[in-house]
């Protein structure tokens, strides 16, 4: 067993222990249906901020986006510029969701819209749309299966099954309380990992610093450099599509697994603090894209066919095994923190919004 695999198992063990403890706390706090579905006005800005960012930043943030940076270079920063729009949409929507949701006694995002417009049809359509997120869940577990195979040497299928079952168990036991507490802890580990990636994989990956990173990737392909941010040869990052991505990420950030968290904010002052902290944390998450650009400078074009592998490879080569394993667990946290929230909103849409409130009221 390699040092990386050994340390990965150590951190996975600690991760599981932490999840079990937080699930127990969440279960103790879950007394009513509303506690399970929304945990109304239960948490301050620290928990909500980290939990919401963790729910939004999934496998895409820690694997796909560094891969995009590796393949596209500095023009890919258009994509993470969309993170600012995510924070803006949170700031514009969370106070209204928090205030009106409490007034209406909303149990779920679909229930919020149904009561807001006094329409079971609106609630039913919203619930059906939420259920379609099952495809998003599948994407998360693809990432988990790959991570378990690489870091823990567990066969892909077994990794998917174990992770899916474990996630379902702790959400069933503690509902929204477990979701928020575990996501907040996972969000903290993700923030630490993003800062490590900034320094290890971008600022200091190439002698000469950031200008040397740009020079290295330009030598490989001139279209990758920072001079081409507004004139990239990649049609995806031409001016209009790039701006469209920014707006798309903004609206995506108020998907049900994030917007439900706003119903759990404790008070008005915390709403404002969540808006500010969310923007800061989204800025930290953008460092993962820079890590992919740094990986291109350090590793060359050997991972063009599998760009998602570039940053993990660079980190395992550059860091001591304990730190590399810690970042691997942060990637696991990013995936799990999205999957558990999706589990919860899908389960609530089926059991509460459709069955309890409409089919068998």
N, C-alpha and C positions, 0 to 999 in steps of 0.2 A: 504494500500500500504506500503510495507516494505521500509526501508531507502535505501537499495540497488536499488530497482526499481525506487524510486523517484530520486536519484542521477543519475541513468542511463538515465532517461528521460531528466534531466537537461543537461547532457553532450551530449546527442543525439541532443538536440535542438541547442546547441552551435556548434556542428559538422555540422549540416545542414546549419546554418548561415554562417559558414566558407566556406563550399563548394560553396554556392551561391555566395559569394563575389569573390572567386577565379575564378569561372566560368564566372562571369561578366568580370573580368580582362582578362581572356583567350579569351572571345568573342571579346573584343575590339581589341585584338592583331591579330585576325584571319581575314585576308584580301584576301588571295588567297588560291587556292587548296593546294599549298605546305605548307602554314601556318597550314592548317587543318590536313594534313597528317603527317608532320614531324617537323614543326616549325624550319626550318633550321637555325643553328648557332644563336640561340636566348638566350641561358641560360648558366650561369656559372657553376662552379663545385659543388656548394652547392646544387642547385636545382636538377641537373642531378644525383648526388650521392645519395641523399635521395630518389629521385623518382625511380631510378633503383633498389635500394635495396628493396623499398616498393613493387615494381611490382613483384620481385622475391619471397619475403617472404609472402606467402599467408596464408590461413587457416591452411595449413600443419605446418607452422613454429610456430604458436601460439596455436594450438590445437593438431594436430597430433603428432608433434615431442615431446612435453612434455609427451604425452601419450606413445610414444615409450620409452622415458626415464623412465617413471614409470614402464612399463612392462619389460624392458630389463636391466635397470641399467646402470652402467658405460660403458659396451661394446657398448651402443648406441652412444657413442661419436664418433665412427667411422663415423656415418652419418653426424654429423656436421663438422667433419674434411673435408668433401666434400665442405664445404663453402669456404675453402681456394682455392680449385680448381675452384670454381665459380669466385672468385676474380681474379685468375690467367688467366682464359679464357677472362674475361673482359679486363684485362691489355694487353693481346696479340692481341685482336681483335679490340678494340675500335679505335685505331689510324688509322688503315687501313680503317675501315668502315667510320670514320669521313672524312678522306682525300679523299678517292676514291669516297665516296658518294657525297661529295660536287662537285668534278670534273665532275661526271656523271649527276648531278642534280637528284639524286634518290629521289623518293617521298615516297617509302615504302621499307621494306626489300625485298619483291619479285621483285620490280622494280630495286633495287640495283643489285640483282643477274642476272636479265634479261639483264640489260645494261652491267654489268661486263662481261658476256659471250656472249653478242650480240645474245640473243636467247629468242624468245617469248615462246618457249616450256619450258625453264627453269623457266621463270616468271610464266607461267600458273601452272606448277607442284608445284612450291613454294607456290603460292596463294592457291591452293587446300589443301596443307598441313596445311597452316595457318588456313583455314576454319575449319579443323578438331579440332581445339582448342575449338570449341563449347562445347565439352565434359568437358574440363577443366573449362569452365565458369559454367557449371551445378554444378560441384563439389564445386565451391566457394559459390554458393547460397544455397547449402545444409547447409554449415557452417553458413551463415547469418540467415537462417530460424531458426536454432537451437539457435543461440545467441539471436535473438529477442524474442524467446519464453522464454528463461531462464532469461534474464536480464530485458526485458520490458513487459513480460507477454502477448505478441502478439502471436496469433495463428501462427503456423509454415508457413502455406500456405500464409497467408496475409503478413508475414514478407518477404517471397521470392518475392512476386509480387511487393510490395512497393519498395524494394531495387533494383530489376531489372529495374523497371520503372525509378526510381530516377537516377540510374547510366546512363541509356540510354539518359535521358534528358540532363544531364550536359555534356556528351560527344558529343552529337549532336550539342549543342550550341557552345561549345568552342574547340572541336577537341583536337589536341595534346597539345595546350597551356593549356587548362583546365586539361588535363590528367597529364601533368608534374607538374603544380602548386599544384593541389590537392594531387597528389602522394607524392610530396616533403613534404607537411605539414603532411600528414599521416605517412610518414617515420620518421619524427621527433618524433611524438607521440609513434611510435613503438619502437624507440631507448630508449626513457624514460621508457617505460613499461618493456623492456628487462632488463634494469639496476635495476629497482625495483624488478623484479622477482629474479634476482641474489641474492640480499640481503635478501629479505623476504622469498623466497622459497628454498634457498640453503645454503647460508653462516650462517644464523642465525635461521634456522627453527628448529634445534635440539640443545639442550644444549651440548656444547663440539665442535661445529663447524663441519667442513667438515669430520674429522676422525669419528665423532659420526654418521654422515650421512652414511658413508660407513659401520660402524659397525652395524647400524640398518638394512640396507638392506641385509647385509650378513647374519644376524641372521634369516631373513625371507627366503632367498634363496642364498646360496653361489655363484651361477652363476652370481648374480647381482653386485658383488663387483669389485673394481678397479684392483684386482689381476687377473681378468679373461678377461681383455680387449683383449688380444691376444689369449685367449683359451676359448672363450665363448661357452656354450652349444647350443646357438642359431646359426643355420646354416647360417642365414642371415649375421651374424657378424663374421664368420670365416674369415681368412686372405684374401683369394682371393675375395669372394663376397664383403667384406668391401671395399677393394681397388677399385673394380668395381663401387661401389656406389659413391666413391669419383670422379671418372672420369665422371660418368653419371651426377652428379650434376654440374660438370664443364661445360659440353656441354649444359646441360639444361639451364644454366644461360645466354646463348646467343640466347635464343628463341626470336621470333619477338617482343614481347611486351617489352623486355629489349633492344635488339639491335637497335630498332628504336630510342631510346633515344640518342644514340651516334651521330646521324645525327643532333641533336639539340645543341650539345656542341659548345660554342661560339668561342673558339680559341685553339691553340695548347697547350698553358700552362695549360688551363683548362682540357685538355685530361689527362695529367699526374696527375693532382690533383684528378680527378675523380678516376683514378686507385688506388691511395693511400687511398682516403677516402672510396671507395667502400670496400676495404679490411678491414679497421677498422670497418665499420658498419656491415659487415658480421660477424666479430668476436663478436660484441655486440649481434647480433641475435642468436648466438649459446648459449647464456645464457638461452634461453627458454628450451633447452634440460636439462640443469642442474636443472631448476625448476621442471621438471617432476621427476627427481631423488630425489630431496628434498621432493617432495610430497609423494613418496613411503616411505621414512624414517619417515615422520610425520604421515601419514594416514594408513600405513600398506597395506595389500593386499585387502582391501574392494572394490577397484575399478578395479580389474583385468578384470572383464567382460566389463567395460566401462572406459578404461584408459584415454580417452580424457577428462573425467570429473574430474580427480584427481586434476590437478593444479587449475582450476577455483574454485573447492570446497575449496582447501587449502587457496586460496587468499581471498575468501569471509569470511572464518573463522578467518583469521589472520589479515586482514587489516580493517581500518575504512571504512565505506560505501563509502565515496567520492573517496578514493584511489582505492577500488575494482571496482567501477563504471568506473573510469578513465582507468583502465587496460581493462575492458570490451570494452570500446570504442576503445582502441588501437587494440584489436582483430578485431573489426568491420573495422577499418582502414586497417588492414592487408589484409582482405578479399576484401574490396572495391577497394583497390589500385591494386590488381591483376585483378579483374573483369573488371575495366574500361579500362585498357590497352588492355585486350583481346577483349573487345567490339570494340575498335578502330581498331586494326589490322585486325580483321575479317571483319569489315565493309569496310575498305580500300581494302582488298583483293577482295571482291565481286564487289564493285562499281568502284574502280579505276583500279586495276591490271587486272581483268578479263573483266569487261564490257567496261569501257572507253578506255583502252589501247589495248584490243585484239578483243572483240566482235564488238564494235562500235567506232573505233578509229576516 
